[in-house]
Amino acid sequence: MKKKKILLILKKKHLKESNREHSSWVYDCSHQYKFDFWGKDITDTSIESLKAKIDQFKPDYIYMTLRQRYFKFDKKTHEFNDGWLPDLARINNVPKIFVEVDSWRWDHADPWYSQFTELYCRQPQWGNWKNIRHFKWSVLKKNFPTKQYHRKGINFVGTWKAIAYMNGAFIENVYPQREEICNSFPEICFSMDKAKHYWEKLFSSSALVCPKESFIGDFIPIKLFEYLASGSAVITNCDMDKAGLSSMKPFVIQYGSIDELKEKLSVDFSLYHDRAIPLMREHMCEIRYRELFG
């Protein structure tokens, strides 16, 4: 069967994000789609250049995600401005799919989104995004362990301290729940391991704690998907029903309050080891992206 062609519009540096779901899914799906790339530091970013690329590659779809990628970041104001993307409304001979990640930051009614044929979002919980089609997170092949690991310890692997700029002010405590857990439970090891150690840390944990993502509110982080695919027990307060992930509920240890989390830390985690792996294989990138491209 002839492979469908997908043209990704992005910056060249994003092609190197092998650990980012926003870009690395391409490598997992290269056996089912043919990809080409156009964008900043890859080509001339004029509309004429894009039309030439389309004429040459003849894509079945144009794909974009994460709106902030297409703007310059002002280090003084900490805002995104001066977008480099030409107006895609002038491209009408190929479907244009956009998947928004930061739906908390933008209004889906913003005219900027009108240039796309299809609009999806990763997090439909805010504002009028709840009426936009939900494109769930997926997992990469490397998210799954390829050997048996000796699992020990309760861990959180990732960022738990960060500052953000929003509505003209700095947010000092981007991950309040993560920081509260870090300060309250010394038995939980918080690790900022770099990408090359990230998966090994996940595979060798007895349990992984996955609180709601940030100060923005209750939504499902990609981390939950990665944690479950690792085969470790997962402790979380994410609302699985609200996120349309009810099938995952039997495979996570859920808590509500901080006091309830303390109780969950004494659970026999071995009962959960590797149980979620078959389910998470149904959320692999090669399956998920068929929802967009067939």
C-alpha positions as a Markdown table, in Angstrom:
| # | Residue | x | y | z |
|---|---|---|---|---|
| 1 | Met | 0.0 | 0.0 | 0.0 |
| 2 | Lys | 1.3 | 3.4 | -0.9 |
| 3 | Lys | 2.4 | 5.5 | 2.1 |
| 4 | Lys | 0.5 | 8.7 | 2.8 |
| 5 | Lys | 2.7 | 11.8 | 2.7 |
| 6 | Ile | 2.8 | 14.2 | 5.7 |
| 7 | Leu | 4.4 | 17.6 | 5.5 |
| 8 | Leu | 5.4 | 18.9 | 9.0 |
| 9 | Ile | 5.9 | 22.6 | 9.4 |
| 10 | Leu | 8.2 | 23.4 | 12.3 |
| 11 | Lys | 11.6 | 24.8 | 13.3 |
| 12 | Lys | 14.7 | 22.8 | 12.5 |
| 13 | Lys | 15.7 | 22.5 | 16.2 |
| 14 | His | 12.4 | 20.7 | 16.9 |
| 15 | Leu | 13.5 | 17.8 | 14.7 |
| 16 | Lys | 16.2 | 17.1 | 17.3 |
| 17 | Glu | 13.7 | 16.7 | 20.1 |
| 18 | Ser | 13.9 | 12.9 | 20.1 |
| 19 | Asn | 12.5 | 12.8 | 23.6 |
| 20 | Arg | 9.5 | 15.1 | 22.8 |
| 21 | Glu | 6.1 | 13.6 | 21.9 |
| 22 | His | 5.5 | 16.7 | 19.8 |
| 23 | Ser | 8.1 | 15.6 | 17.2 |
| 24 | Ser | 9.5 | 12.2 | 18.0 |
| 25 | Trp | 6.4 | 10.3 | 17.0 |
| 26 | Val | 7.6 | 10.8 | 13.4 |
| 27 | Tyr | 10.4 | 8.3 | 14.0 |
| 28 | Asp | 7.9 | 5.7 | 15.3 |
| 29 | Cys | 5.6 | 6.2 | 12.4 |
| 30 | Ser | 8.1 | 6.3 | 9.6 |
| 31 | His | 7.1 | 2.8 | 8.5 |
| 32 | Gln | 3.5 | 3.9 | 7.8 |
| 33 | Tyr | 3.9 | 7.5 | 6.5 |
| 34 | Lys | 6.4 | 9.4 | 4.4 |
| 35 | Phe | 7.5 | 12.6 | 5.9 |
| 36 | Asp | 9.0 | 15.8 | 4.7 |
| 37 | Phe | 9.7 | 19.1 | 6.6 |
| 38 | Trp | 9.4 | 22.8 | 5.9 |
| 39 | Gly | 10.0 | 25.7 | 8.3 |
| 40 | Lys | 12.3 | 28.1 | 10.0 |
| 41 | Asp | 16.0 | 27.2 | 9.5 |
| 42 | Ile | 15.0 | 24.4 | 7.2 |
| 43 | Thr | 13.9 | 26.5 | 4.2 |
| 44 | Asp | 13.0 | 29.9 | 3.1 |
| 45 | Thr | 9.7 | 30.6 | 5.0 |
| 46 | Ser | 7.9 | 32.6 | 2.3 |
| 47 | Ile | 4.5 | 31.4 | 1.1 |
| 48 | Glu | 6.1 | 30.9 | -2.3 |
| 49 | Ser | 8.6 | 28.5 | -0.8 |
| 50 | Leu | 5.9 | 26.6 | 0.9 |
| 51 | Lys | 3.9 | 26.3 | -2.3 |
| 52 | Ala | 7.0 | 25.0 | -4.1 |
| 53 | Lys | 7.5 | 22.4 | -1.4 |
| 54 | Ile | 3.9 | 21.3 | -1.7 |
| 55 | Asp | 4.2 | 21.0 | -5.5 |
| 56 | Gln | 7.4 | 19.0 | -5.2 |
| 57 | Phe | 6.4 | 16.7 | -2.2 |
| 58 | Lys | 2.6 | 16.5 | -3.0 |
| 59 | Pro | 1.6 | 15.8 | 0.7 |
| 60 | Asp | -1.7 | 14.2 | 1.7 |
| 61 | Tyr | -1.7 | 16.4 | 4.8 |
| 62 | Ile | 0.1 | 19.3 | 6.4 |
| 63 | Tyr | 0.6 | 18.9 | 10.2 |
| 64 | Met | 1.4 | 21.4 | 12.9 |
| 65 | Thr | 1.3 | 21.5 | 16.7 |
| 66 | Leu | 2.1 | 23.7 | 19.6 |
| 67 | Arg | 1.3 | 27.2 | 18.5 |
| 68 | Gln | 4.2 | 28.9 | 20.3 |
| 69 | Arg | 6.6 | 27.1 | 17.9 |
| 70 | Tyr | 5.6 | 29.5 | 15.2 |
| 71 | Phe | 6.4 | 32.7 | 17.1 |
| 72 | Lys | 9.5 | 34.4 | 18.4 |
| 73 | Phe | 10.0 | 34.4 | 22.1 |
| 74 | Asp | 10.9 | 37.8 | 23.6 |
| 75 | Lys | 13.3 | 37.2 | 26.5 |
| 76 | Lys | 12.5 | 40.7 | 27.9 |
| 77 | Thr | 8.7 | 40.5 | 28.0 |
| 78 | His | 8.6 | 36.6 | 28.1 |
| 79 | Glu | 5.9 | 36.7 | 25.4 |
| 80 | Phe | 5.5 | 35.2 | 22.0 |
| 81 | Asn | 5.2 | 37.6 | 19.1 |
| 82 | Asp | 6.3 | 38.3 | 15.5 |
| 83 | Gly | 5.2 | 35.0 | 14.0 |
| 84 | Trp | 7.3 | 33.6 | 11.1 |
| 85 | Leu | 4.6 | 31.4 | 9.6 |
| 86 | Pro | 3.0 | 32.7 | 6.4 |
| 87 | Asp | -0.8 | 32.8 | 6.1 |
| 88 | Leu | -1.8 | 29.2 | 5.3 |
| 89 | Ala | -5.3 | 30.3 | 4.3 |
| 90 | Arg | -3.7 | 30.7 | 0.8 |
| 91 | Ile | -3.0 | 27.0 | 0.8 |
| 92 | Asn | -6.2 | 25.2 | -0.1 |
| 93 | Asn | -5.2 | 22.2 | -2.1 |
| 94 | Val | -4.1 | 20.0 | 0.9 |
| 95 | Pro | -5.8 | 19.4 | 4.3 |
| 96 | Lys | -4.1 | 21.3 | 7.1 |
| 97 | Ile | -4.3 | 19.7 | 10.6 |
| 98 | Phe | -3.4 | 21.6 | 13.8 |
| 99 | Val | -3.1 | 20.0 | 17.3 |
| 100 | Glu | -3.0 | 22.6 | 20.1 |
| 101 | Val | -1.1 | 21.6 | 23.2 |
| 102 | Asp | -1.4 | 24.8 | 25.2 |
| 103 | Ser | -5.1 | 25.3 | 25.1 |
| 104 | Trp | -4.9 | 27.1 | 28.4 |
| 105 | Arg | -2.9 | 29.9 | 26.7 |
| 106 | Trp | -5.0 | 30.5 | 23.6 |
| 107 | Asp | -8.7 | 30.9 | 22.7 |
| 108 | His | -9.8 | 28.4 | 20.0 |
| 109 | Ala | -11.9 | 31.2 | 18.4 |
| 110 | Asp | -8.7 | 33.2 | 17.7 |
| 111 | Pro | -8.7 | 34.0 | 14.0 |
| 112 | Trp | -5.2 | 32.5 | 13.8 |
| 113 | Tyr | -6.7 | 29.0 | 13.9 |
| 114 | Ser | -9.1 | 29.7 | 11.0 |
| 115 | Gln | -6.3 | 29.0 | 8.5 |
| 116 | Phe | -6.5 | 25.2 | 9.3 |
| 117 | Thr | -8.8 | 22.6 | 7.9 |
| 118 | Glu | -9.0 | 20.6 | 11.1 |
| 119 | Leu | -8.4 | 21.6 | 14.7 |
| 120 | Tyr | -7.7 | 19.3 | 17.6 |
| 121 | Cys | -6.5 | 19.8 | 21.2 |
| 122 | Arg | -4.6 | 17.8 | 23.7 |
| 123 | Gln | -6.3 | 19.3 | 26.7 |
| 124 | Pro | -10.0 | 20.2 | 26.2 |
| 125 | Gln | -10.7 | 21.3 | 29.8 |
| 126 | Trp | -10.4 | 25.1 | 29.4 |
| 127 | Gly | -12.8 | 27.6 | 28.0 |
| 128 | Asn | -14.4 | 26.7 | 24.7 |
| 129 | Trp | -11.8 | 24.1 | 23.8 |
| 130 | Lys | -14.1 | 21.4 | 25.3 |
| 131 | Asn | -16.0 | 21.5 | 22.0 |
| 132 | Ile | -12.9 | 20.9 | 20.0 |
| 133 | Arg | -11.9 | 17.3 | 19.1 |
| 134 | His | -9.7 | 15.7 | 21.7 |
| 135 | Phe | -6.4 | 14.2 | 20.4 |
| 136 | Lys | -5.1 | 12.1 | 23.3 |
| 137 | Trp | -1.5 | 11.6 | 24.2 |
| 138 | Ser | 0.3 | 8.5 | 22.9 |
| 139 | Val | 3.5 | 6.6 | 23.8 |
| 140 | Leu | 6.7 | 5.9 | 21.9 |
| 141 | Lys | 8.2 | 2.4 | 21.4 |
| 142 | Lys | 11.0 | 3.3 | 23.7 |
| 143 | Asn | 8.5 | 4.0 | 26.5 |
| 144 | Phe | 8.2 | 0.2 | 27.0 |
| 145 | Pro | 10.8 | -1.9 | 28.8 |
| 146 | Thr | 12.7 | -4.4 | 26.7 |
| 147 | Lys | 14.0 | -6.5 | 29.7 |
| 148 | Gln | 13.2 | -7.3 | 33.3 |
| 149 | Tyr | 14.2 | -4.6 | 35.8 |
| 150 | His | 14.8 | -4.8 | 39.5 |
| 151 | Arg | 12.3 | -2.2 | 40.7 |
| 152 | Lys | 12.8 | -0.2 | 43.8 |
| 153 | Gly | 11.8 | 3.2 | 45.3 |
| 154 | Ile | 9.0 | 5.7 | 44.8 |
| 155 | Asn | 10.0 | 8.4 | 42.3 |
| 156 | Phe | 8.9 | 11.4 | 40.4 |
| 157 | Val | 11.0 | 12.0 | 37.3 |
| 158 | Gly | 10.8 | 15.3 | 35.6 |
| 159 | Thr | 10.4 | 19.0 | 36.4 |
| 160 | Trp | 8.8 | 20.1 | 39.7 |
| 161 | Lys | 10.2 | 23.7 | 40.0 |
| 162 | Ala | 9.6 | 26.3 | 37.3 |
| 163 | Ile | 8.6 | 29.9 | 36.7 |
| 164 | Ala | 6.2 | 31.0 | 34.0 |
| 165 | Tyr | 5.1 | 34.3 | 32.6 |
| 166 | Met | 1.3 | 34.8 | 32.1 |
| 167 | Asn | -1.0 | 37.8 | 31.8 |
| 168 | Gly | 1.8 | 40.3 | 32.5 |
| 169 | Ala | 3.1 | 38.6 | 35.6 |
| 170 | Phe | 5.5 | 35.9 | 36.7 |
| 171 | Ile | 4.1 | 32.7 | 38.2 |
| 172 | Glu | 6.7 | 31.6 | 40.7 |
| 173 | Asn | 5.0 | 28.2 | 41.5 |
| 174 | Val | 4.1 | 26.5 | 38.2 |
| 175 | Tyr | 3.9 | 23.1 | 39.7 |
| 176 | Pro | 2.4 | 23.6 | 43.2 |
| 177 | Gln | 1.2 | 20.0 | 43.7 |
| 178 | Arg | 4.6 | 18.6 | 42.7 |
| 179 | Glu | 6.4 | 21.0 | 45.1 |
| 180 | Glu | 4.0 | 20.2 | 47.9 |
| 181 | Ile | 4.5 | 16.5 | 47.5 |
| 182 | Cys | 8.3 | 17.0 | 47.3 |
| 183 | Asn | 8.3 | 19.0 | 50.5 |
| 184 | Ser | 5.9 | 16.7 | 52.4 |
| 185 | Phe | 7.2 | 13.2 | 51.5 |
| 186 | Pro | 11.0 | 12.6 | 51.8 |
| 187 | Glu | 10.4 | 9.0 | 50.9 |
| 188 | Ile | 9.5 | 10.1 | 47.3 |
| 189 | Cys | 12.6 | 10.8 | 45.3 |
| 190 | Phe | 12.3 | 13.7 | 42.9 |
| 191 | Ser | 14.7 | 13.5 | 40.1 |
| 192 | Met | 15.6 | 15.9 | 37.2 |
| 193 | Asp | 17.3 | 13.2 | 35.2 |
| 194 | Lys | 18.3 | 14.2 | 31.7 |
| 195 | Ala | 16.7 | 12.5 | 28.7 |
| 196 | Lys | 19.3 | 9.7 | 28.4 |
| 197 | His | 18.5 | 8.5 | 31.9 |
| 198 | Tyr | 14.8 | 9.2 | 31.9 |
| 199 | Trp | 13.5 | 5.9 | 30.7 |
| 200 | Glu | 15.9 | 3.8 | 32.8 |
| 201 | Lys | 14.7 | 5.7 | 35.9 |
| 202 | Leu | 11.1 | 4.9 | 34.9 |
| 203 | Phe | 11.7 | 1.2 | 34.2 |
| 204 | Ser | 13.6 | 0.7 | 37.5 |
| 205 | Ser | 11.1 | 2.4 | 39.8 |
| 206 | Ser | 8.7 | 0.4 | 42.0 |
| 207 | Ala | 6.2 | 3.3 | 41.9 |
| 208 | Leu | 5.9 | 6.6 | 40.1 |
| 209 | Val | 3.9 | 9.6 | 41.5 |
| 210 | Cys | 2.0 | 11.5 | 38.8 |
| 211 | Pro | 0.1 | 14.6 | 40.2 |
| 212 | Lys | -2.0 | 16.9 | 38.1 |
| 213 | Glu | 0.3 | 18.8 | 35.7 |
| 214 | Ser | 0.5 | 22.4 | 36.9 |
| 215 | Phe | -1.0 | 25.6 | 38.3 |
| 216 | Ile | -3.3 | 25.8 | 35.3 |
| 217 | Gly | -5.6 | 23.1 | 36.6 |
| 218 | Asp | -6.8 | 19.5 | 36.4 |
| 219 | Phe | -5.6 | 17.8 | 33.2 |
| 220 | Ile | -3.8 | 14.7 | 32.1 |
| 221 | Pro | -0.1 | 15.1 | 31.4 |
| 222 | Ile | 1.8 | 13.0 | 28.9 |
| 223 | Lys | 3.8 | 11.9 | 31.8 |
| 224 | Leu | 0.9 | 9.6 | 32.9 |
| 225 | Phe | 1.1 | 7.7 | 29.6 |
| 226 | Glu | 4.8 | 7.4 | 29.8 |
| 227 | Tyr | 4.7 | 6.2 | 33.4 |
| 228 | Leu | 2.1 | 3.5 | 32.7 |
| 229 | Ala | 4.0 | 2.2 | 29.7 |
| 230 | Ser | 7.1 | 1.8 | 31.8 |
| 231 | Gly | 5.5 | -1.0 | 33.8 |
| 232 | Ser | 6.0 | 0.7 | 37.2 |
| 233 | Ala | 3.0 | 1.2 | 39.6 |
| 234 | Val | 1.5 | 4.7 | 39.1 |
| 235 | Ile | 0.1 | 6.8 | 41.8 |
| 236 | Thr | -2.0 | 9.7 | 40.6 |
| 237 | Asn | -4.8 | 12.2 | 41.3 |
| 238 | Cys | -5.6 | 12.8 | 37.7 |
| 239 | Asp | -9.3 | 12.5 | 36.9 |
| 240 | Met | -9.4 | 9.5 | 34.5 |
| 241 | Asp | -13.1 | 9.7 | 33.8 |
| 242 | Lys | -13.0 | 13.4 | 32.9 |
| 243 | Ala | -10.1 | 12.8 | 30.5 |
| 244 | Gly | -11.9 | 10.0 | 28.7 |
| 245 | Leu | -9.5 | 7.4 | 30.1 |
| 246 | Ser | -11.8 | 5.2 | 32.2 |
| 247 | Ser | -10.1 | 2.1 | 30.9 |
| 248 | Met | -6.9 | 3.1 | 32.7 |
| 249 | Lys | -8.5 | 3.3 | 36.1 |
| 250 | Pro | -7.9 | -0.3 | 37.2 |
| 251 | Phe | -4.2 | 0.2 | 36.4 |
| 252 | Val | -3.5 | 3.2 | 38.6 |
| 253 | Ile | -3.5 | 3.9 | 42.3 |
| 254 | Gln | -5.6 | 7.0 | 42.8 |
| 255 | Tyr | -5.5 | 9.5 | 45.6 |
| 256 | Gly | -7.4 | 12.6 | 46.4 |
| 257 | Ser | -5.9 | 14.6 | 49.2 |
| 258 | Ile | -2.3 | 14.7 | 50.5 |
| 259 | Asp | -3.4 | 12.6 | 53.5 |
| 260 | Glu | -4.8 | 10.0 | 51.1 |
| 261 | Leu | -1.5 | 10.0 | 49.2 |
| 262 | Lys | 0.3 | 9.1 | 52.4 |
| 263 | Glu | -1.8 | 6.0 | 52.7 |
| 264 | Lys | -1.2 | 5.0 | 49.1 |
| 265 | Leu | 2.6 | 4.9 | 49.6 |
| 266 | Ser | 2.3 | 1.7 | 51.7 |
| 267 | Val | 0.4 | -0.2 | 48.9 |
| 268 | Asp | 2.0 | -3.4 | 47.6 |
| 269 | Phe | 3.3 | -1.9 | 44.3 |
| 270 | Ser | 4.3 | -5.3 | 42.9 |
| 271 | Leu | 0.6 | -6.1 | 42.2 |
| 272 | Tyr | 0.7 | -3.3 | 39.6 |
| 273 | His | 4.0 | -4.0 | 37.9 |
| 274 | Asp | 3.7 | -4.5 | 34.2 |
| 275 | Arg | -0.1 | -4.7 | 34.3 |
| 276 | Ala | -0.8 | -1.6 | 32.2 |
| 277 | Ile | 1.7 | -2.5 | 29.4 |
| 278 | Pro | -0.9 | -4.3 | 27.2 |
| 279 | Leu | -3.3 | -1.5 | 27.5 |
| 280 | Met | -0.7 | 1.2 | 26.7 |
| 281 | Arg | 0.2 | -0.6 | 23.5 |
| 282 | Glu | -3.2 | 0.5 | 22.3 |
| 283 | His | -2.0 | 4.1 | 22.8 |
| 284 | Met | 1.2 | 3.8 | 20.7 |
| 285 | Cys | 1.9 | 6.6 | 18.3 |
| 286 | Glu | 1.5 | 4.3 | 15.2 |
| 287 | Ile | -2.1 | 3.7 | 16.4 |
| 288 | Arg | -2.9 | 7.2 | 17.6 |
| 289 | Tyr | -1.9 | 9.0 | 14.4 |
| 290 | Arg | -4.1 | 6.9 | 12.3 |
| 291 | Glu | -6.9 | 9.0 | 13.9 |
| 292 | Leu | -5.5 | 11.9 | 12.0 |
| 293 | Phe | -4.2 | 10.5 | 8.8 |
| 294 | Gly | -5.8 | 7.1 | 8.5 |
